[in-house]
Amino acid sequence: DTVRPDLLTIETVPGRIAASGDPWADMDDHPQSLEPFLELVRRDQEAGLPDAPWPPVYPKMAGEPPRVAPSRARKPKPSPSG
C-alpha cells in the first residue's frame, strides 16, 4: 500500500484507520532494544563527532557549536603581535 504523507490529515486518517486497521496497534507487543543506537552514540563521541545542533527553543547544550551563521559570527580580535 503506497502512502502519500501529504494526504494524511486530521480529516483523512480516521477513515484510513477504519478501513485498513491501526498499523501501530501491536507496536508495544514487540519491544526493541535501544542498545544499538546507544552504541552508535558512544562510537561517535569517541570519534569526536559533535551532536547535531539543537533547535533554538532548547537551552544551549555543552559542546554545541555556535548557533549563528558563520558569516554573522563574531570574529576573534587580532592578537597584538599579529
Backbone bond lengths (Angstrom), bond angles and torsions (degrees), N, CA, C in turn:
res aa  C-N    CA-C-N  psi(-1)  N-CA   C-N-CA  omega(-1)  CA-C   N-CA-C  phi
1 D - - - 1.457 - - 1.530 108.22 -
2 T 1.301 117.29 123.37 1.456 122.40 178.58 1.520 109.61 -87.80
3 V 1.314 115.67 133.37 1.455 121.01 -179.67 1.517 108.59 -116.58
4 R 1.314 115.63 132.22 1.460 120.85 173.72 1.524 106.85 -104.34
5 P 1.334 117.36 106.86 1.467 120.28 -176.44 1.523 114.03 -54.81
6 D 1.326 117.41 -31.64 1.459 118.90 -178.81 1.530 112.42 -68.35
7 L 1.348 117.12 -13.35 1.460 120.32 178.08 1.525 112.66 -96.14
8 L 1.325 117.81 -3.04 1.457 121.24 178.79 1.524 108.96 -88.38
9 T 1.319 114.87 107.26 1.467 120.44 -178.37 1.517 108.91 -130.31
10 I 1.312 115.99 174.45 1.464 121.84 176.57 1.531 109.82 -56.41
11 E 1.310 116.71 -34.78 1.460 120.25 -178.80 1.520 113.13 -78.50
12 T 1.341 118.85 -33.20 1.464 120.78 -172.21 1.518 114.40 -92.87
13 V 1.322 118.76 -28.92 1.470 120.99 -174.36 1.529 112.83 -64.86
14 P 1.331 120.92 -43.72 1.468 118.25 179.45 1.530 113.33 -57.21
15 G 1.318 117.48 -41.05 1.464 119.97 177.45 1.514 111.94 -65.52
16 R 1.329 116.62 -38.83 1.468 120.25 178.88 1.520 110.60 -64.24
17 I 1.325 117.14 -42.81 1.469 120.67 179.04 1.519 110.41 -66.19
18 A 1.333 117.43 -40.07 1.463 120.84 178.46 1.526 110.92 -62.42
19 A 1.322 117.37 -37.59 1.463 121.40 -177.83 1.522 113.17 -81.16
20 S 1.334 117.28 -38.74 1.466 120.91 -172.22 1.515 113.96 -108.14
21 G 1.311 118.41 -12.56 1.457 121.23 -174.39 1.519 110.36 91.89
22 D 1.311 115.21 164.60 1.454 122.05 -178.40 1.527 109.51 -84.87
23 P 1.335 118.96 112.50 1.468 120.32 -177.53 1.527 113.08 -67.36
24 W 1.324 118.09 -14.18 1.462 121.40 -178.66 1.523 112.13 -105.75
25 A 1.332 117.82 7.51 1.472 121.43 -173.84 1.526 112.52 -56.52
26 D 1.325 118.11 -39.79 1.474 119.69 -176.64 1.528 113.27 -105.42
27 M 1.312 116.71 17.37 1.467 120.91 -177.31 1.529 111.78 -56.02
28 D 1.329 117.32 -42.67 1.465 120.24 -177.57 1.522 112.83 -73.55
29 D 1.328 117.66 -11.81 1.466 121.20 178.28 1.528 112.09 -79.46
30 H 1.324 117.61 -9.73 1.463 122.24 -176.00 1.530 110.50 -130.57
31 P 1.336 117.48 66.15 1.481 118.49 -178.56 1.526 111.27 -64.29
32 Q 1.298 115.33 148.61 1.456 122.72 178.73 1.524 108.87 -121.47
33 S 1.304 115.78 153.23 1.459 121.30 179.32 1.525 110.30 -80.09
34 L 1.320 115.32 143.48 1.467 120.86 173.55 1.523 111.60 -88.62
35 E 1.309 116.94 -4.92 1.463 121.13 -175.08 1.531 113.33 -56.01
36 P 1.346 120.92 -41.90 1.473 118.53 177.72 1.535 112.62 -59.21
37 F 1.321 116.83 -36.92 1.463 119.63 179.42 1.526 111.34 -73.40
38 L 1.321 116.82 -37.46 1.459 119.98 177.12 1.525 110.63 -65.09
39 E 1.316 116.79 -34.67 1.469 120.41 176.76 1.526 110.46 -65.49
40 L 1.333 117.22 -38.50 1.468 120.26 175.97 1.527 111.04 -62.01
41 V 1.319 116.80 -40.82 1.463 120.72 178.32 1.525 109.85 -62.51
42 R 1.325 116.48 -47.26 1.476 120.07 179.29 1.526 111.06 -59.07
43 R 1.324 116.07 -44.78 1.467 120.25 -179.10 1.528 111.05 -62.73
44 D 1.338 116.56 -44.39 1.462 120.00 179.54 1.521 111.24 -64.38
45 Q 1.338 117.13 -40.82 1.464 120.18 178.98 1.526 110.67 -64.44
46 E 1.327 117.47 -42.00 1.465 120.61 178.94 1.524 111.38 -64.70
47 A 1.348 116.82 -30.40 1.463 121.12 179.31 1.530 111.39 -83.21
48 G 1.333 117.06 -2.64 1.453 120.34 178.79 1.517 114.72 81.41
49 L 1.333 117.19 14.53 1.462 119.58 178.98 1.521 109.46 -77.14
50 P 1.317 117.61 130.12 1.467 119.32 -179.67 1.521 111.10 -77.19
51 D 1.321 115.31 161.38 1.444 121.55 173.77 1.522 108.51 -69.35
52 A 1.302 116.99 155.75 1.463 120.29 175.32 1.524 108.96 -64.95
53 P 1.316 117.88 151.44 1.461 119.31 179.08 1.527 110.74 -60.17
54 W 1.316 115.51 140.18 1.458 120.94 177.75 1.517 108.74 -83.62
55 P 1.335 117.63 151.73 1.471 119.41 175.81 1.523 110.51 -61.08
56 P 1.316 117.37 152.68 1.471 120.39 -174.68 1.526 114.59 -62.06
57 V 1.333 119.02 -18.49 1.465 119.83 -179.18 1.528 112.05 -76.04
58 Y 1.326 117.75 -11.01 1.460 121.99 179.44 1.522 110.05 -95.18
59 P 1.327 116.54 150.65 1.471 118.42 175.51 1.528 110.08 -62.25
60 K 1.305 115.83 151.47 1.468 120.89 178.01 1.518 108.89 -62.94
61 M 1.321 116.14 132.90 1.457 122.12 -177.71 1.528 110.08 -95.49
62 A 1.315 115.31 153.49 1.472 120.53 178.95 1.524 109.32 -59.36
63 G 1.315 116.33 133.02 1.458 121.33 177.29 1.521 114.32 79.56
64 E 1.319 117.10 0.75 1.463 119.81 -179.34 1.529 109.64 -74.04
65 P 1.328 117.85 138.05 1.458 119.93 178.10 1.535 110.63 -67.05
66 P 1.323 117.47 164.25 1.468 119.90 -179.90 1.534 111.07 -57.44
67 R 1.317 115.12 143.45 1.471 120.91 178.34 1.526 109.50 -95.44
68 V 1.279 115.88 59.98 1.459 120.61 -179.60 1.525 107.56 -148.71
69 A 1.318 115.34 145.52 1.458 119.03 176.58 1.525 108.81 -61.28
70 P 1.317 118.62 139.26 1.468 120.30 -179.14 1.523 113.21 -52.50
71 S 1.316 117.49 -35.61 1.467 119.75 -179.33 1.529 112.01 -69.88
72 R 1.334 118.36 -19.20 1.460 122.01 -179.55 1.528 112.36 -102.90
73 A 1.316 116.77 -4.80 1.467 120.40 -178.04 1.518 110.51 -68.33
74 R 1.313 115.20 147.51 1.474 119.96 175.89 1.522 108.36 -66.88
75 K 1.287 114.79 134.02 1.468 120.21 179.02 1.522 108.45 -86.72
76 P 1.328 117.35 140.35 1.470 118.16 177.11 1.524 110.25 -64.62
77 K 1.315 114.65 144.93 1.468 119.16 178.66 1.526 109.02 -70.32
78 P 1.333 116.99 138.88 1.471 119.09 178.92 1.527 110.27 -63.89
79 S 1.315 114.69 144.80 1.462 118.63 178.76 1.538 108.88 -72.39
80 P 1.334 116.53 151.53 1.471 119.55 -178.79 1.532 112.83 -59.82
81 S 1.335 116.80 -25.53 1.461 119.09 -177.14 1.525 112.13 -88.09
82 G 1.323 117.24 -7.80 1.436 114.64 -173.26 1.442 115.69 -136.42
